[in-house]
């Protein structure tokens, strides 16, 4: 998987939870923290934006590994 994609995913989610209109944070404890409806929508949109790239990277990695396996077998 691309080294940048996990960082982009984390950074985007972190930006969402830093926004008080998208994430309610309580000092009382984690049980009181939650995404707001706007935050839920933003998370879904962010995942939908990155998901095709994640899938493409995974497919490309799979093809690369499969080719390497074939080449390794041919070298024997």
PDB file of N, CA, C and O in Angstrom, chain B, residues numbered from 101:
ATOM      1  N   UNK B 101       0.850  -1.175   0.000  1.00  0.00           N
ATOM      2  CA  UNK B 101       0.000   0.000   0.000  1.00  0.00           C
ATOM      3  C   UNK B 101       0.896   1.240   0.000  1.00  0.00           C
ATOM      4  O   UNK B 101       1.972   1.241   0.598  1.00  0.00           O
ATOM      5  N   UNK B 102       0.454   2.252  -0.653  1.00  0.00           N
ATOM      6  CA  UNK B 102       1.205   3.500  -0.696  1.00  0.00           C
ATOM      7  C   UNK B 102       1.479   4.000   0.717  1.00  0.00           C
ATOM      8  O   UNK B 102       0.613   3.940   1.590  1.00  0.00           O
ATOM      9  N   UNK B 103       2.686   4.490   0.927  1.00  0.00           N
ATOM     10  CA  UNK B 103       3.057   4.984   2.254  1.00  0.00           C
ATOM     11  C   UNK B 103       2.273   6.230   2.646  1.00  0.00           C
ATOM     12  O   UNK B 103       2.078   6.487   3.835  1.00  0.00           O
ATOM     13  N   UNK B 104       1.825   6.999   1.676  1.00  0.00           N
ATOM     14  CA  UNK B 104       1.130   8.246   1.974  1.00  0.00           C
ATOM     15  C   UNK B 104      -0.336   8.043   2.330  1.00  0.00           C
ATOM     16  O   UNK B 104      -0.890   8.807   3.121  1.00  0.00           O
ATOM     17  N   UNK B 105      -0.960   7.043   1.768  1.00  0.00           N
ATOM     18  CA  UNK B 105      -2.406   6.879   1.958  1.00  0.00           C
ATOM     19  C   UNK B 105      -2.813   6.705   3.422  1.00  0.00           C
ATOM     20  O   UNK B 105      -3.765   7.358   3.850  1.00  0.00           O
ATOM     21  N   UNK B 106      -2.148   5.865   4.209  1.00  0.00           N
ATOM     22  CA  UNK B 106      -2.552   5.775   5.623  1.00  0.00           C
ATOM     23  C   UNK B 106      -2.408   7.113   6.347  1.00  0.00           C
ATOM     24  O   UNK B 106      -3.227   7.448   7.203  1.00  0.00           O
ATOM     25  N   UNK B 107      -1.380   7.868   6.009  1.00  0.00           N
ATOM     26  CA  UNK B 107      -1.199   9.183   6.631  1.00  0.00           C
ATOM     27  C   UNK B 107      -2.305  10.138   6.214  1.00  0.00           C
ATOM     28  O   UNK B 107      -2.790  10.922   7.029  1.00  0.00           O
ATOM     29  N   UNK B 108      -2.703  10.077   4.954  1.00  0.00           N
ATOM     30  CA  UNK B 108      -3.778  10.935   4.474  1.00  0.00           C
ATOM     31  C   UNK B 108      -5.095  10.567   5.148  1.00  0.00           C
ATOM     32  O   UNK B 108      -5.876  11.438   5.532  1.00  0.00           O
ATOM     33  N   UNK B 109      -5.329   9.268   5.285  1.00  0.00           N
ATOM     34  CA  UNK B 109      -6.552   8.807   5.940  1.00  0.00           C
ATOM     35  C   UNK B 109      -6.598   9.307   7.382  1.00  0.00           C
ATOM     36  O   UNK B 109      -7.609   9.853   7.823  1.00  0.00           O
ATOM     37  N   UNK B 110      -5.515   9.121   8.102  1.00  0.00           N
ATOM     38  CA  UNK B 110      -5.434   9.567   9.493  1.00  0.00           C
ATOM     39  C   UNK B 110      -5.590  11.086   9.593  1.00  0.00           C
ATOM     40  O   UNK B 110      -6.350  11.585  10.423  1.00  0.00           O
ATOM     41  N   UNK B 111      -4.873  11.806   8.749  1.00  0.00           N
ATOM     42  CA  UNK B 111      -4.907  13.273   8.801  1.00  0.00           C
ATOM     43  C   UNK B 111      -6.314  13.799   8.545  1.00  0.00           C
ATOM     44  O   UNK B 111      -6.770  14.717   9.227  1.00  0.00           O
ATOM     45  N   UNK B 112      -6.996  13.224   7.575  1.00  0.00           N
ATOM     46  CA  UNK B 112      -8.360  13.655   7.270  1.00  0.00           C
ATOM     47  C   UNK B 112      -9.313  13.385   8.418  1.00  0.00           C
ATOM     48  O   UNK B 112     -10.130  14.235   8.773  1.00  0.00           O
ATOM     49  N   UNK B 113      -9.205  12.195   8.997  1.00  0.00           N
ATOM     50  CA  UNK B 113     -10.071  11.867  10.136  1.00  0.00           C
ATOM     51  C   UNK B 113      -9.752  12.751  11.335  1.00  0.00           C
ATOM     52  O   UNK B 113     -10.655  13.169  12.060  1.00  0.00           O
ATOM     53  N   UNK B 114      -8.483  13.032  11.543  1.00  0.00           N
ATOM     54  CA  UNK B 114      -8.105  13.874  12.662  1.00  0.00           C
ATOM     55  C   UNK B 114      -8.635  15.298  12.492  1.00  0.00           C
ATOM     56  O   UNK B 114      -9.053  15.930  13.462  1.00  0.00           O
ATOM     57  N   UNK B 115      -8.617  15.794  11.265  1.00  0.00           N
ATOM     58  CA  UNK B 115      -9.181  17.123  11.006  1.00  0.00           C
ATOM     59  C   UNK B 115     -10.669  17.149  11.328  1.00  0.00           C
ATOM     60  O   UNK B 115     -11.179  18.142  11.847  1.00  0.00           O
ATOM     61  N   UNK B 116     -11.355  16.073  11.024  1.00  0.00           N
ATOM     62  CA  UNK B 116     -12.786  15.994  11.325  1.00  0.00           C
ATOM     63  C   UNK B 116     -13.016  16.027  12.834  1.00  0.00           C
ATOM     64  O   UNK B 116     -13.883  16.758  13.313  1.00  0.00           O
ATOM     65  N   UNK B 117     -12.245  15.239  13.584  1.00  0.00           N
ATOM     66  CA  UNK B 117     -12.509  15.193  15.024  1.00  0.00           C
ATOM     67  C   UNK B 117     -12.009  16.436  15.758  1.00  0.00           C
ATOM     68  O   UNK B 117     -12.403  16.672  16.900  1.00  0.00           O
ATOM     69  N   UNK B 118     -11.158  17.226  15.129  1.00  0.00           N
ATOM     70  CA  UNK B 118     -10.742  18.488  15.751  1.00  0.00           C
ATOM     71  C   UNK B 118     -11.811  19.571  15.613  1.00  0.00           C
ATOM     72  O   UNK B 118     -11.782  20.572  16.329  1.00  0.00           O
ATOM     73  N   UNK B 119     -12.747  19.371  14.698  1.00  0.00           N
ATOM     74  CA  UNK B 119     -13.792  20.349  14.443  1.00  0.00           C
ATOM     75  C   UNK B 119     -14.956  20.120  15.420  1.00  0.00           C
ATOM     76  O   UNK B 119     -15.587  19.063  15.401  1.00  0.00           O
ATOM     77  N   UNK B 120     -15.231  21.106  16.263  1.00  0.00           N
ATOM     78  CA  UNK B 120     -16.283  20.962  17.273  1.00  0.00           C
ATOM     79  C   UNK B 120     -17.677  20.784  16.695  1.00  0.00           C
ATOM     80  O   UNK B 120     -18.567  20.279  17.379  1.00  0.00           O
ATOM     81  N   UNK B 121     -17.880  21.185  15.458  1.00  0.00           N
ATOM     82  CA  UNK B 121     -19.193  20.990  14.841  1.00  0.00           C
ATOM     83  C   UNK B 121     -19.336  19.588  14.268  1.00  0.00           C
ATOM     84  O   UNK B 121     -20.434  19.174  13.897  1.00  0.00           O
ATOM     85  N   UNK B 122     -18.234  18.860  14.195  1.00  0.00           N
ATOM     86  CA  UNK B 122     -18.289  17.511  13.647  1.00  0.00           C
ATOM     87  C   UNK B 122     -18.049  16.429  14.692  1.00  0.00           C
ATOM     88  O   UNK B 122     -18.409  15.267  14.501  1.00  0.00           O
ATOM     89  N   UNK B 123     -17.439  16.830  15.791  1.00  0.00           N
ATOM     90  CA  UNK B 123     -17.126  15.849  16.841  1.00  0.00           C
ATOM     91  C   UNK B 123     -17.328  16.493  18.198  1.00  0.00           C
ATOM     92  O   UNK B 123     -16.767  17.549  18.491  1.00  0.00           O
ATOM     93  N   UNK B 124     -18.130  15.849  19.017  1.00  0.00           N
ATOM     94  CA  UNK B 124     -18.336  16.332  20.375  1.00  0.00           C
ATOM     95  C   UNK B 124     -17.337  15.622  21.280  1.00  0.00           C
ATOM     96  O   UNK B 124     -17.345  14.396  21.389  1.00  0.00           O
ATOM     97  N   UNK B 125     -16.484  16.397  21.921  1.00  0.00           N
ATOM     98  CA  UNK B 125     -15.489  15.848  22.834  1.00  0.00           C
ATOM     99  C   UNK B 125     -15.844  16.258  24.256  1.00  0.00           C
ATOM    100  O   UNK B 125     -16.130  17.425  24.524  1.00  0.00           O
ATOM    101  N   UNK B 126     -15.825  15.296  25.159  1.00  0.00           N
ATOM    102  CA  UNK B 126     -16.119  15.554  26.562  1.00  0.00           C
ATOM    103  C   UNK B 126     -14.928  15.127  27.406  1.00  0.00           C
ATOM    104  O   UNK B 126     -14.369  14.048  27.211  1.00  0.00           O
ATOM    105  N   UNK B 127     -14.551  15.980  28.337  1.00  0.00           N
ATOM    106  CA  UNK B 127     -13.482  15.638  29.274  1.00  0.00           C
ATOM    107  C   UNK B 127     -13.913  14.592  30.293  1.00  0.00           C
ATOM    108  O   UNK B 127     -13.080  14.038  31.010  1.00  0.00           O
ATOM    109  N   UNK B 128     -15.208  14.323  30.357  1.00  0.00           N
ATOM    110  CA  UNK B 128     -15.722  13.338  31.302  1.00  0.00           C
ATOM    111  C   UNK B 128     -15.192  11.951  30.955  1.00  0.00           C
ATOM    112  O   UNK B 128     -14.840  11.178  31.846  1.00  0.00           O
ATOM    113  N   UNK B 129     -15.137  11.639  29.679  1.00  0.00           N
ATOM    114  CA  UNK B 129     -14.624  10.332  29.259  1.00  0.00           C
ATOM    115  C   UNK B 129     -15.036   9.993  27.848  1.00  0.00           C
ATOM    116  O   UNK B 129     -15.880  10.661  27.251  1.00  0.00           O
ATOM    117  N   UNK B 130     -14.433   8.948  27.323  1.00  0.00           N
ATOM    118  CA  UNK B 130     -14.668   8.520  25.945  1.00  0.00           C
ATOM    119  C   UNK B 130     -16.124   8.141  25.686  1.00  0.00           C
ATOM    120  O   UNK B 130     -16.610   8.269  24.562  1.00  0.00           O
ATOM    121  N   UNK B 131     -16.816   7.678  26.716  1.00  0.00           N
ATOM    122  CA  UNK B 131     -18.226   7.295  26.545  1.00  0.00           C
ATOM    123  C   UNK B 131     -19.106   8.478  26.165  1.00  0.00           C
ATOM    124  O   UNK B 131     -20.208   8.289  25.650  1.00  0.00           O
ATOM    125  N   UNK B 132     -18.634   9.686  26.412  1.00  0.00           N
ATOM    126  CA  UNK B 132     -19.418  10.884  26.128  1.00  0.00           C
ATOM    127  C   UNK B 132     -18.965  11.595  24.848  1.00  0.00           C
ATOM    128  O   UNK B 132     -19.554  12.603  24.460  1.00  0.00           O
ATOM    129  N   UNK B 133     -17.947  11.088  24.209  1.00  0.00           N
ATOM    130  CA  UNK B 133     -17.443  11.676  22.958  1.00  0.00           C
ATOM    131  C   UNK B 133     -18.116  10.970  21.782  1.00  0.00           C
ATOM    132  O   UNK B 133     -18.316   9.756  21.801  1.00  0.00           O
ATOM    133  N   UNK B 134     -18.460  11.755  20.758  1.00  0.00           N
ATOM    134  CA  UNK B 134     -19.107  11.135  19.599  1.00  0.00           C
ATOM    135  C   UNK B 134     -19.087  12.081  18.401  1.00  0.00           C
ATOM    136  O   UNK B 134     -18.950  13.296  18.541  1.00  0.00           O
ATOM    137  N   UNK B 135     -19.229  11.485  17.227  1.00  0.00           N
ATOM    138  CA  UNK B 135     -19.395  12.280  16.014  1.00  0.00           C
ATOM    139  C   UNK B 135     -20.780  12.908  16.018  1.00  0.00           C
ATOM    140  O   UNK B 135     -21.748  12.299  16.473  1.00  0.00           O
ATOM    141  N   UNK B 136     -20.867  14.101  15.520  1.00  0.00           N
ATOM    142  CA  UNK B 136     -22.172  14.727  15.308  1.00  0.00           C
ATOM    143  C   UNK B 136     -22.698  14.192  13.971  1.00  0.00           C
ATOM    144  O   UNK B 136     -21.951  13.542  13.240  1.00  0.00           O
ATOM    145  N   UNK B 137     -23.957  14.452  13.641  1.00  0.00           N
ATOM    146  CA  UNK B 137     -24.446  14.032  12.323  1.00  0.00           C
ATOM    147  C   UNK B 137     -23.591  14.597  11.179  1.00  0.00           C
ATOM    148  O   UNK B 137     -23.344  13.904  10.192  1.00  0.00           O
ATOM    149  N   UNK B 138     -23.142  15.843  11.310  1.00  0.00           N
ATOM    150  CA  UNK B 138     -22.278  16.428  10.273  1.00  0.00           C
ATOM    151  C   UNK B 138     -20.945  15.693  10.219  1.00  0.00           C
ATOM    152  O   UNK B 138     -20.386  15.496   9.140  1.00  0.00           O
ATOM    153  N   UNK B 139     -20.434  15.285  11.384  1.00  0.00           N
ATOM    154  CA  UNK B 139     -19.183  14.535  11.440  1.00  0.00           C
ATOM    155  C   UNK B 139     -19.325  13.158  10.818  1.00  0.00           C
ATOM    156  O   UNK B 139     -18.430  12.696  10.112  1.00  0.00           O
ATOM    157  N   UNK B 140     -20.441  12.508  11.078  1.00  0.00           N
ATOM    158  CA  UNK B 140     -20.687  11.195  10.473  1.00  0.00           C
ATOM    159  C   UNK B 140     -20.703  11.313   8.952  1.00  0.00           C
ATOM    160  O   UNK B 140     -20.127  10.483   8.248  1.00  0.00           O
ATOM    161  N   UNK B 141     -21.365  12.346   8.459  1.00  0.00           N
ATOM    162  CA  UNK B 141     -21.422  12.564   7.015  1.00  0.00           C
ATOM    163  C   UNK B 141     -20.024  12.835   6.453  1.00  0.00           C
ATOM    164  O   UNK B 141     -19.670  12.323   5.391  1.00  0.00           O
ATOM    165  N   UNK B 142     -19.235  13.637   7.165  1.00  0.00           N
ATOM    166  CA  UNK B 142     -17.887  13.963   6.702  1.00  0.00           C
ATOM    167  C   UNK B 142     -16.995  12.733   6.676  1.00  0.00           C
ATOM    168  O   UNK B 142     -16.206  12.566   5.747  1.00  0.00           O
ATOM    169  N   UNK B 143     -17.106  11.872   7.677  1.00  0.00           N
ATOM    170  CA  UNK B 143     -16.300  10.646   7.707  1.00  0.00           C
ATOM    171  C   UNK B 143     -16.660   9.749   6.529  1.00  0.00           C
ATOM    172  O   UNK B 143     -15.776   9.217   5.857  1.00  0.00           O
ATOM    173  N   UNK B 144     -17.937   9.583   6.281  1.00  0.00           N
ATOM    174  CA  UNK B 144     -18.372   8.746   5.155  1.00  0.00           C
ATOM    175  C   UNK B 144     -17.876   9.325   3.835  1.00  0.00           C
ATOM    176  O   UNK B 144     -17.403   8.586   2.972  1.00  0.00           O
ATOM    177  N   UNK B 145     -17.980  10.626   3.676  1.00  0.00           N
ATOM    178  CA  UNK B 145     -17.500  11.256   2.441  1.00  0.00           C
ATOM    179  C   UNK B 145     -15.994  11.076   2.290  1.00  0.00           C
ATOM    180  O   UNK B 145     -15.508  10.823   1.188  1.00  0.00           O
ATOM    181  N   UNK B 146     -15.251  11.205   3.391  1.00  0.00           N
ATOM    182  CA  UNK B 146     -13.795  11.052   3.349  1.00  0.00           C
ATOM    183  C   UNK B 146     -13.411   9.622   2.970  1.00  0.00           C
ATOM    184  O   UNK B 146     -12.527   9.408   2.141  1.00  0.00           O
ATOM    185  N   UNK B 147     -14.079   8.656   3.578  1.00  0.00           N
ATOM    186  CA  UNK B 147     -13.803   7.248   3.258  1.00  0.00           C
ATOM    187  C   UNK B 147     -14.175   6.966   1.803  1.00  0.00           C
ATOM    188  O   UNK B 147     -13.423   6.301   1.091  1.00  0.00           O
ATOM    189  N   UNK B 148     -15.315   7.462   1.365  1.00  0.00           N
ATOM    190  CA  UNK B 148     -15.720   7.255  -0.030  1.00  0.00           C
ATOM    191  C   UNK B 148     -14.743   7.888  -1.008  1.00  0.00           C
ATOM    192  O   UNK B 148     -14.547   7.375  -2.110  1.00  0.00           O
ATOM    193  N   UNK B 149     -14.134   8.987  -0.618  1.00  0.00           N
ATOM    194  CA  UNK B 149     -13.146   9.644  -1.471  1.00  0.00           C
ATOM    195  C   UNK B 149     -11.865   8.813  -1.585  1.00  0.00           C
ATOM    196  O   UNK B 149     -11.292   8.699  -2.668  1.00  0.00           O
ATOM    197  N   UNK B 150     -11.425   8.241  -0.478  1.00  0.00           N
ATOM    198  CA  UNK B 150     -10.167   7.494  -0.478  1.00  0.00           C
ATOM    199  C   UNK B 150     -10.312   6.025  -0.860  1.00  0.00           C
ATOM    200  O   UNK B 150      -9.345   5.417  -1.318  1.00  0.00           O
ATOM    201  N   UNK B 151     -11.476   5.449  -0.687  1.00  0.00           N
ATOM    202  CA  UNK B 151     -11.672   4.020  -0.916  1.00  0.00           C
ATOM    203  C   UNK B 151     -11.235   3.555  -2.303  1.00  0.00           C
ATOM    204  O   UNK B 151     -10.568   2.525  -2.397  1.00  0.00           O
ATOM    205  N   UNK B 152     -11.573   4.253  -3.376  1.00  0.00           N
ATOM    206  CA  UNK B 152     -11.118   3.773  -4.687  1.00  0.00           C
ATOM    207  C   UNK B 152      -9.590   3.744  -4.804  1.00  0.00           C
ATOM    208  O   UNK B 152      -9.028   2.849  -5.434  1.00  0.00           O
ATOM    209  N   UNK B 153      -8.928   4.725  -4.196  1.00  0.00           N
ATOM    210  CA  UNK B 153      -7.463   4.751  -4.229  1.00  0.00           C
ATOM    211  C   UNK B 153      -6.888   3.594  -3.414  1.00  0.00           C
ATOM    212  O   UNK B 153      -5.901   2.975  -3.812  1.00  0.00           O
ATOM    213  N   UNK B 154      -7.506   3.311  -2.281  1.00  0.00           N
ATOM    214  CA  UNK B 154      -7.056   2.202  -1.441  1.00  0.00           C
ATOM    215  C   UNK B 154      -7.200   0.880  -2.192  1.00  0.00           C
ATOM    216  O   UNK B 154      -6.304   0.035  -2.163  1.00  0.00           O
ATOM    217  N   UNK B 155      -8.325   0.716  -2.854  1.00  0.00           N
ATOM    218  CA  UNK B 155      -8.584  -0.518  -3.599  1.00  0.00           C
ATOM    219  C   UNK B 155      -7.612  -0.671  -4.762  1.00  0.00           C
ATOM    220  O   UNK B 155      -7.116  -1.769  -5.015  1.00  0.00           O
ATOM    221  N   UNK B 156      -7.337   0.424  -5.472  1.00  0.00           N
ATOM    222  CA  UNK B 156      -6.408   0.390  -6.604  1.00  0.00           C
ATOM    223  C   UNK B 156      -5.003   0.022  -6.139  1.00  0.00           C
ATOM    224  O   UNK B 156      -4.330  -0.790  -6.774  1.00  0.00           O
ATOM    225  N   UNK B 157      -4.563   0.613  -5.041  1.00  0.00           N
ATOM    226  CA  UNK B 157      -3.232   0.306  -4.519  1.00  0.00           C
ATOM    227  C   UNK B 157      -3.141  -1.164  -4.134  1.00  0.00           C
ATOM    228  O   UNK B 157      -2.143  -1.822  -4.428  1.00  0.00           O
ATOM    229  N   UNK B 158      -4.165  -1.678  -3.487  1.00  0.00           N
ATOM    230  CA  UNK B 158      -4.181  -3.091  -3.095  1.00  0.00           C
ATOM    231  C   UNK B 158      -4.148  -3.997  -4.315  1.00  0.00           C
ATOM    232  O   UNK B 158      -3.413  -4.984  -4.333  1.00  0.00           O
ATOM    233  N   UNK B 159      -4.938  -3.674  -5.340  1.00  0.00           N
ATOM    234  CA  UNK B 159      -4.941  -4.473  -6.568  1.00  0.00           C
ATOM    235  C   UNK B 159      -3.570  -4.439  -7.250  1.00  0.00           C
ATOM    236  O   UNK B 159      -3.073  -5.467  -7.708  1.00  0.00           O
ATOM    237  N   UNK B 160      -2.971  -3.259  -7.313  1.00  0.00           N
ATOM    238  CA  UNK B 160      -1.641  -3.128  -7.922  1.00  0.00           C
ATOM    239  C   UNK B 160      -0.605  -3.942  -7.155  1.00  0.00           C
ATOM    240  O   UNK B 160       0.254  -4.586  -7.757  1.00  0.00           O
ATOM    241  N   UNK B 161      -0.687  -3.912  -5.824  1.00  0.00           N
ATOM    242  CA  UNK B 161       0.230  -4.710  -5.006  1.00  0.00           C
ATOM    243  C   UNK B 161       0.034  -6.199  -5.250  1.00  0.00           C
ATOM    244  O   UNK B 161       1.005  -6.954  -5.310  1.00  0.00           O
ATOM    245  N   UNK B 162      -1.208  -6.622  -5.388  1.00  0.00           N
ATOM    246  CA  UNK B 162      -1.509  -8.024  -5.646  1.00  0.00           C
ATOM    247  C   UNK B 162      -0.916  -8.469  -6.979  1.00  0.00           C
ATOM    248  O   UNK B 162      -0.321  -9.543  -7.067  1.00  0.00           O
ATOM    249  N   UNK B 163      -1.074  -7.660  -8.002  1.00  0.00           N
ATOM    250  CA  UNK B 163      -0.520  -7.985  -9.319  1.00  0.00           C
ATOM    251  C   UNK B 163       1.000  -8.058  -9.251  1.00  0.00           C
ATOM    252  O   UNK B 163       1.610  -8.964  -9.820  1.00  0.00           O
ATOM    253  N   UNK B 164       1.600  -7.117  -8.563  1.00  0.00           N
ATOM    254  CA  UNK B 164       3.058  -7.100  -8.434  1.00  0.00           C
ATOM    255  C   UNK B 164       3.553  -8.350  -7.711  1.00  0.00           C
ATOM    256  O   UNK B 164       4.534  -8.962  -8.134  1.00  0.00           O
ATOM    257  N   UNK B 165       2.887  -8.732  -6.632  1.00  0.00           N
ATOM    258  CA  UNK B 165       3.288  -9.943  -5.900  1.00  0.00           C
ATOM    259  C   UNK B 165       3.103 -11.189  -6.744  1.00  0.00           C
ATOM    260  O   UNK B 165       3.938 -12.093  -6.709  1.00  0.00           O
ATOM    261  N   UNK B 166       2.011 -11.247  -7.507  1.00  0.00           N
ATOM    262  CA  UNK B 166       1.758 -12.406  -8.362  1.00  0.00           C
ATOM    263  C   UNK B 166       2.833 -12.516  -9.446  1.00  0.00           C
ATOM    264  O   UNK B 166       3.330 -13.610  -9.715  1.00  0.00           O
ATOM    265  N   UNK B 167       3.185 -11.412 -10.057  1.00  0.00           N
ATOM    266  CA  UNK B 167       4.238 -11.428 -11.075  1.00  0.00           C
ATOM    267  C   UNK B 167       5.563 -11.865 -10.471  1.00  0.00           C
ATOM    268  O   UNK B 167       6.297 -12.646 -11.076  1.00  0.00           O
ATOM    269  N   UNK B 168       5.871 -11.367  -9.284  1.00  0.00           N
ATOM    270  CA  UNK B 168       7.123 -11.740  -8.626  1.00  0.00           C
ATOM    271  C   UNK B 168       7.160 -13.233  -8.329  1.00  0.00           C
ATOM    272  O   UNK B 168       8.201 -13.872  -8.479  1.00  0.00           O
ATOM    273  N   UNK B 169       6.029 -13.790  -7.910  1.00  0.00           N
ATOM    274  CA  UNK B 169       5.967 -15.224  -7.648  1.00  0.00           C
ATOM    275  C   UNK B 169       6.230 -16.027  -8.912  1.00  0.00           C
ATOM    276  O   UNK B 169       6.952 -17.023  -8.879  1.00  0.00           O
ATOM    277  N   UNK B 170       5.648 -15.599 -10.022  1.00  0.00           N
ATOM    278  CA  UNK B 170       5.853 -16.287 -11.294  1.00  0.00           C
ATOM    279  C   UNK B 170       7.309 -16.197 -11.711  1.00  0.00           C
ATOM    280  O   UNK B 170       7.905 -17.199 -12.105  1.00  0.00           O
ATOM    281  N   UNK B 171       7.892 -14.998 -11.627  1.00  0.00           N
ATOM    282  CA  UNK B 171       9.301 -14.838 -11.988  1.00  0.00           C
ATOM    283  C   UNK B 171      10.208 -15.681 -11.116  1.00  0.00           C
ATOM    284  O   UNK B 171      11.175 -16.264 -11.606  1.00  0.00           O
ATOM    285  N   UNK B 172       9.906 -15.752  -9.827  1.00  0.00           N
ATOM    286  CA  UNK B 172      10.705 -16.553  -8.913  1.00  0.00           C
ATOM    287  C   UNK B 172      10.640 -18.030  -9.276  1.00  0.00           C
ATOM    288  O   UNK B 172      11.643 -18.741  -9.214  1.00  0.00           O
ATOM    289  N   UNK B 173       9.451 -18.482  -9.655  1.00  0.00           N
ATOM    290  CA  UNK B 173       9.298 -19.889 -10.065  1.00  0.00           C
ATOM    291  C   UNK B 173      10.025 -20.169 -11.368  1.00  0.00           C
ATOM    292  O   UNK B 173      10.597 -21.246 -11.535  1.00  0.00           O
ATOM    293  N   UNK B 174      10.013 -19.231 -12.280  1.00  0.00           N
ATOM    294  CA  UNK B 174      10.691 -19.424 -13.567  1.00  0.00           C
ATOM    295  C   UNK B 174      12.206 -19.453 -13.411  1.00  0.00           C
ATOM    296  O   UNK B 174      12.903 -20.070 -14.217  1.00  0.00           O
ATOM    297  N   UNK B 175      12.707 -18.802 -12.400  1.00  0.00           N
ATOM    298  CA  UNK B 175      14.153 -18.757 -12.166  1.00  0.00           C
ATOM    299  C   UNK B 175      14.688 -20.104 -11.639  1.00  0.00           C
ATOM    300  O   UNK B 175      15.885 -20.375 -11.737  1.00  0.00           O
ATOM    301  N   UNK B 176      13.817 -20.929 -11.092  1.00  0.00           N
ATOM    302  CA  UNK B 176      14.252 -22.206 -10.504  1.00  0.00           C
ATOM    303  C   UNK B 176      14.683 -23.189 -11.553  1.00  0.00           C
ATOM    304  O   UNK B 176      15.076 -24.309 -11.225  1.00  0.00           O
TER     305      UNK B 176
END
